[in-house]
Amino acid sequence: MNRLKINFLGVDMENPIMTASGCFGFGMEYKDYFDPNELGAVVLKGITLEPRNGNEGTRIAETPSGMLNCVGLENPGIENFKKVILEDIKGKLDIPIVLNINGKTVEEYVELAKIVEEIDEVKMVELNISCPNVKDGGMAFGANPEVAGLVTKKVREVLSKPLIVKLSPNVSDIVQIAKIVEENGADAVALINTLLGMAIDIKKKKPILGNIFGGLSGPAVKPVALRMIYQVSQAVKIPVLGMGGINSTEDAVEFFMAGASAISLGTGIFGNPMLPVEIKEGLQKYCEEEGLQNISEIIGAAHI
């Protein structure tokens, strides 16, 4: 008996385990380790309208219990995705595909959403609002409540597919942002994205990352992720896709108890490519041992 089946935003999934965008490529990169169809759904690498080369210099730095990255959304662009990548994964991925979309302006997000709306293979869209907003002094979309609401609203107007809005944790009030995107049409929120950090080379006396700052992920961010999911899941009526430092079955259970309806695995896969399969098996065993008919029974169990 599969005790992990869920329906997330109207999409049936065999289990609540997804990948975090940017950590699993375009769905087939880990096929030598395990069949990606073991996942509940796959969240593909972030896509933009035009191809991007990403940031120059060092892009990744290891830190205690985590890593910093400033890849800079390197990707081949939406047209290449449609003509090359989709053709490559057709017939190989039988699970729901979630596409992460990114833009420098509200207009870019809207134009990209219009294109994705016509791609049948994409079942859900993850709207990444943690990117620099060129028209707003470089501030991330997700850090400004009004802009977060505006971009969500404009994308919602042209997109009928389930819309997951990925929130930035680099804000003073994550609950306020979550409520605003919910009000403007988000079907779910995903959190947390990476925390802003940096590392310094003490020999060169310079920042290690070419972009100076980067996103911190891995086990180090787990307590922050749990806290924010705990807060947000009680403040909104839409589901939460939880991520941030999940490295074991026990971690996954904590995220569900904090209020996540599904989870995404990211940095942990780099250190242990079999992590999704191990957590899937671990959650099934946990349900059996706890007498649960379905994993959804523990969502929000830690709420007081």
Steps between C-alpha positions, in 0.01 A plus 500: 500500500642834392447738793673791327256579219386861498308743283690827484314788334280257309797296377521137611843397630624161618687669787555854632870517405617750239838643407609856571551707186863523394602187690372233260568650160230424245389172652733240351842593642471252789362211294820297558424502874124440499198520275371860532148358469544390862434865590154644552579784260810669364565874522728589210785748492392863479420632153508856365381653173850531355804275555716602796869427558472549875753675721872513437765376740459246777136397533500250786664499843465237771410626846446325835186285457417653166607672181488840337419542133476789258444310176290787369222305331714363218256339256442459124180706489136404443525435123783252548300342781205447268697375198785303659450419868132405480573270209777334699282425804185399313419138569757488778322698771156367590465716810361854515741768379525833681678783319672774699476835318702817554511854368672836542172692466131434551458511124755222453324279754168553321643429154666183628181388674306539174744267326496243781121503500513336156745225600283198580783304663534759776235424763588768758699823502733617776528878488839598639468851642846505654665652192632858464236743383681726255222760505499522878856585592621141498273394783379141484135464400438288807632759745247768406140412598339720234722370221458139613125545482515676163711237322284221644183674383630569150624142452171363637311698237670311215555161663235236569746234622552456877724783619754451778671820613851447636572742781823664608592454868705820491211710627387638834150347483460182293136465611408836350651404163326160505161659569546753221586244233209287619266797459634555149441150369772265623377141532788408731817652644845340496747580777768551577727614222865556593618740769740774393859437614866527409841342556848655503836362384734605780811443286381720213312731737207498260149353481505144365193534282527691176170669581623576858169385648324170442213284616556284806335157495540164671450377859609838641177666383260230624401671830417820311298308241301315767423823683377677187290203382349471847400868490382519140298176497284633783452840336388395151237260367708378205749209523868544580777328304777471759874496439824603663749256648306174474764229532317201648161338557490660845553843345217436254263400780582825683410701190161329471434555870595867459229533235645403162267306268787385278879536507783582262849356535796705386853528634475166681490321162849627417648315797271198471347446153279224641341731758157526330463121487621459859252760627217349296565157654550655841168685490313187393657310792419788739133493398483124552665520844279790609181341370436779248288435196661796323791735565261796474365410846803664665489829308508775762509250786744722692275806487415628846 
